[in-house]
Structure formats: structure tokens, C-alpha cells
Amino acid sequence: LLVPRSVAVLTLIAWAASAYRLPVTGRRLPTTALRSAVAEAPPTPLSPLTVWGNKLSDIREAQSVSRSKDYVFPRTIVKADLGDAAHDELSWVKENAMDIKDSMITHGAVVFRGFETMKTQPGFVEFYETLGMHPCLDPLHSVSARPTIEGEGGASSKKSSAVYEAVNKESRKNFFIGMHNEFVGTRAPRAAAFVCFKAAETGGEFLIADGRKIFADIDDDVMGRLYERSIRYSVMELPFFGWVDSLPSFVQGGVMGALKGLASAAINAKVDFSVELLEQRGGYDDTRLLQARAPSQPPVVKHPVSGEPTWFCNVHSHSSKLRKQRESQFGAEKFEDGASQINKSDMYFGDDGDISDADLRHLDQVTNDNIQYVKMSEGDVVLLDNYKCMHGRNVFDGVRKHGVCWFGGWDGEEEQKRKEWDV
């Protein structure tokens, strides 16, 4: 009995590694208009490595300084307010490109409203190319979890396109996507542009929050605990091992050890960061499972350009307790396929300790207090600094078509790093 079950479990592990992705995924943006242009484009580079910055010597003092700031977030540019100057939209973008990118740094995000160019996918590409943004691959590229406009993903899919679909799937419409910065393991885009091609009939707002303000608003003691102990995410669960309990007790440890080693090798071969598997129990039947955890990291980083401390912690989206609490308002998560069953996340202290319910409630409240709901219309774009601006998505009804492009940098970024920023 042990051999067939082991073979079956190893098969599931291999499948799980191939299906691995973060909960906020499923991006596909099919089109025929760009395929010929995409085929001729040079390969899109990987998402850049995350820039953590030097450790803050006094976290309380850093919070005190942040609380004295008056952050203006975001900047909004409405075409109608620009008059004749923006009659030729791309010319206006080109003439004001550096000012727009400076605003992205200063304000954390820039919202564009009322423009015609970005109502189509080719126009959206023209917009960010004119702005001088440098597209990069989705940080989950190594595990093929997010298909691009070239296809459904996987080993046979072309991946030269830099445009992905935002989370628009019907099966995820009642799933409130919590606030997060986009990063996976060791990689984080520097910026992103989210575009609306069709707004949902109801809901579906794009959510943004200023990470600098969240950092300032968190209680000193809570911040001290998190910064001192760091944080760590679980990124997937393998709930395939309940059958081990039926084995003689003296062999259970050895069997789980062997399975954990094989699963670890399979998963780490798929990702470019170290994943540790911990044996846990969970689910309605308290089944035996393996939980994959990423390396520990700080919850606050120093901005790569301006040097400001900013909250860079995805507890609002990744905490299983906070997601469970939201089910009372939005309904249960719809895990409708096998991949969804394993793509479950959670967050812990960096030493694997549990974060208290009181601290989670506080972090949830501070984040919610800072969320801005941006109802986007066709052609609207939110250009955001991925280190300063967290993002998410409200629940929705109807057909929603939003896209996103990630950026590893932009023209003029090195010059910005040499500036003195009055922020």
C-alpha cells in the first residue's frame, strides 16, 4: 500500500510545483493586434532583484519622522484640465515624461483620467513606451504562473509580451484582493501601470494605499516586534499526506522526511529563491500537510531612489486569518481547481512564530484606513511606484477587463537617484 500511495503523492507534488503561484494570479490578456509587433520585440528582461536598503538604526525615530510628513497621494492628471496642451496625447506625455516619473516618486502613484490613447492595448503600450518605462517579466515568470498576451502560459507558451491581465476571472469576482506590493521571493518590479479596458458593472475598483503613511500609522510596539523579528510568508500548501497517519507510528517520521526532501527538491527547482518545507496540520480534518515558506525579510524597506522608509509587507493580502474574516462580508473564497487548493498563503514572524490576533487586527485596521478606491473608466491608467504604493482589487459583478505591465526601471532613474528629494 505504501508504494502506490508514495508514487501518487510524488505525482501530485510534481504537479503542485508546476501549478505553484501566488493567490493573486491568473492574468491573461488575449489579443491579435499586438502579436506581430511582440514577435519582433527583444526579449523582456526578468523582474529586478528586490532592493531592501540598509537596516534602519532606530525604527521608532523613523516612524516619528514619517508622522511629521504631509504626504499627497496620489497625483491625478485629468486630460480635460490640460486644455489644448494635451490635444496630441503622446506628445504631451513625451514632453512631460520626467515630471510624471518624478511625481511617481514624490506621490507614490499617478492616476491618468480621460485619455483616449490608453483605451486600446496598442495605445497602452505606446503610452508607457513614450513615457520611457522599461517593461520586465512578471516576478512569477520562473514558475509560468501568469500567462501573457501570447497564450495560456506553460512551457510551450511564448512569453515575449510584457502585458498581463489583472485578476478579472469570474471565479474570483467575490475575492477581495488585499493590499500588497508585487514581489516574489527575491524579485520585485520597480513600478507598474494598471489600465482599464472595460470597467465592471459594479465594484471592481482598483485599490491603492501609500506605504509611507501605513508605516507612520502603525503602533510603535507592533512595528517594533515586526521589525525586530522580521516576517516570513508561507506561499503554498501540499495537503496530500493524511494517509501517513495510517502507517505504523515508528515509520511515519521517516516517510515524511523522505517525502519532504523530494517535495523540497521539486519546488526549489521551479523557483529562484529558497523555499523551506515545514510539516503542519490544517483544514477541517486537521490533515497532515507540508507548508512552503519563503526566506524571512524585513517588513519595511528604504526606497531605492528617495531613501524614505516604506511599509513593504503583504500581511493584508497574505494573512489567512484576515482573508477568513473578509469572507463574512464578501463570501467564501472559491477554490474551484486543484491549483487553488495549494496556492494558499499566510504570514508569520521571521522566526516562524505566530503573529497575535490583536496585532493582525491592528495591521488590518491601519491598512483599511489608508485604502483609496479608484473607480477606473476605459482608458484610465494608474502608474505606481511598487515600493511606495500598495495595490489590491475590490469585489465585482459583470465583465471586468483590466491589464497591467510591470517595469524594472525607466529612463532617467539614475539621474533621480542623484537628486536630493524633498519628501
C-alpha positions, -999 to +999 in steps of 0.1 A: +000+000+000+028+024+008+044+022-027+014+031-047+005+059-024+040+073-025+040+073-062+007+091-063+018+117-038+051+123-058+030+128-089+009+153-070+040+171-058+054+174-093+020+188-104+019+212-075+053+226-083+042+232-119+009+248-107+025+270-080+017+307-080+007+333-055-031+337-047-032+369-067-027+355-102-045+342-133-036+370-157-043+366-193-048+393-219-056+378-253-052+400-284-043+397-320-034+433-326-001+432-309+012+397-318+032+407-349+048+437-330+055+415-300+072+388-321+097+414-334+104+428-299+136+419-280+131+395-251+116+411-220+141+410-191+134+394-157+119+414-129+148+430-110+160+418-076+143+434-046+162+464-031+158+461+007+181+490+016+201+493+048+186+484+081+170+513+099+191+521+130+161+534+150+127+522+138+108+544+163+126+575+153+120+567+116+082+564+123+083+597+142+099+615+112+073+599+088+045+611+110+057+647+106+053+644+068+022+656+049+020+630+020+000+639-010-011+606-025-017+601-054-013+628-081-042+628-105-039+641-141-072+647-159-069+654-196-097+679-196-077+700-172-048+702-196-066+721-223-051+723-258-017+712-245-028+676-244-046+676-278-018+653-290-017+630-260+015+611-267+034+644-275+022+657-241+033+626-224+068+628-241+072+665-231+062+658-195+077+624-191+103+633-165+078+654-145+054+624-145+081+600-133+092+625-106+056+626-095+055+588-093+085+590-068+071+620-048+035+610-047+038+572-049+013+569-078-001+590-107-036+585-119-044+594-155-081+601-164-099+609-196-072+600-221-081+583-254-048+567-262-048+541-235-083+527-243-067+501-266-039+477-258-016+491-286-022+526-272-014+515-237+019+501-249+026+534-268+019+553-236+044+535-214+070+534-242+066+571-247+069+577-210+103+558-211+093+529-189+113+496-192+090+466-191+100+435-172+086+400-168+061+392-141+081+382-110+064+348-112+079+342-146+101+313-135+071+292-125+050+300-155+020+310-134+009+341-152+004+338-190+009+369-212-010+380-242+008+354-262-010+324-247-022+305-217+012+300-201+033+269-195+064+256-212+050+259-247+037+295-243+055+324-259+065+349-233+078+379-252+048+402-242+051+424-212+013+429-207-006+407-183-043+406-174-053+418-140-074+395-119-107+396-138-118+360-137-155+353-130-145+327-104-125+353-084-151+381-085-161+378-049-124+375-038-113+408-022-076+411-032-059+425-002-033+453-003+002+442-014+034+452-031+042+430-061+072+408-052+080+371-053+109+358-033+139+378-044+123+398-072+102+429-072+093+452-101+102+488-095+069+502-109+037+492-127+010+506-149-026+493-144-050+501-173-088+498-176-101+485-209-136+478-195-149+486-161-170+461-142-207+469-140-205+472-102-174+472-079-140+461-092-123+493-081-086+493-082-073+499-047-042+518-037-025+528-004+005+548+005+031+525+022+048+555+038+016+565+055+009+530+067+044+528+081+037+560+100+003+549+113+013+515+128+016+514+165+052+517+178+051+484+197+036+464+169+062+479+144+090+471+169+080+435+171+077+430+134+109+449+125+129+431+152+118+396+144+112+402+106+084+385+087+081+353+067+054+341+042+041+307+035+035+305-002+018+272-008+004+241+010+006+205+000-023+187+017-016+153+004-002+135+035-032+125+057-026+088+047+007+088+066-012+087+098-025+053+089+011+039+088+028+024+119+039+052+141+076+041+140+078+047+102+058+079+100+087+102+107+110+086+081+083+086+054+075+122+060+112+131+060+117+114+026+086+130+011+096+164+024+131+161+008+116+151-026+090+178-025+116+204-015+138+195-044+109+196-069+097+231-057+131+247-053+139+236-089+110+257-101+117+290-082+148+312-079+146+317-042+150+292-013+118+275-001+117+256+032+090+229+038+076+227+073+053+199+085+019+213+097-017+203+102-047+221+089-081+221+072-114+209+085-100+175+093-067+186+107-049+167+080-011+164+078+004+188+052+036+204+041+038+242+041+063+260+019+078+291+035+099+318+018+130+333+035+125+359+062+126+396+052+120+430+068+085+445+068+099+479+060+124+489+033+142+521+023+130+534-011+156+528-038+155+564-051+143+587-023+156+567+007+123+570+026+111+541+048+080+525+035+058+496+045+066+466+023+046+439+039+018+419+024+000+409+056-033+423+044-034+400+014-014+370+027-027+365+063-051+335+062-069+349+093-076+383+077-088+366+045-111+344+065-125+374+083-134+390+050-154+360+040-182+372+063-185+403+041-177+390+006-184+353+008-161+323+009-131+320-014-140+299-044-113+273-047-125+257-078-094+239-091-066+219-077-041+248-081-062+270-059-062+243-032-024+245-029-019+282-036-027+293+000-006+319+017-001+330+053+024+352+072+044+347+103+073+363+122+107+356+106+114+331+134+082+312+124+063+325+154+026+333+151+015+369+149-011+376+175-048+382+167-045+417+183-016+427+161-033+413+130-064+433+138-044+465+142-025+460+109-058+453+092-074+484+105-044+507+097-043+493+061-081+496+056-079+532+069-054+541+042-071+524+012-083+546-017-109+531-040-101+542-076-130+536-099-114+534-133-131+541-166-120+529-200-085+543-208-077+553-173-042+543-160-027+541-126+011+544-127+025+533-094+058+530-076+058+494-064+079+502-033+057+531-021+023+521-034+004+490-023-024+478-046-054+455-045-089+450-061-124+452-048-150+425-055-171+430-086-200+419-108-201+418-146-173+417-171-141+434-160-111+439-183-080+455-167-044+449-177-010+455-161+026+460-172+055+457-147+086+478-150+122+471-140+132+507-143+128+538-166+147+564-185+161+590-160+160+567-129+198+571-124+195+608-125+167+607-100+189+587-076+215+616-076+188+641-067+181+655-032+144+646-026+123+670-005+099+643+006 
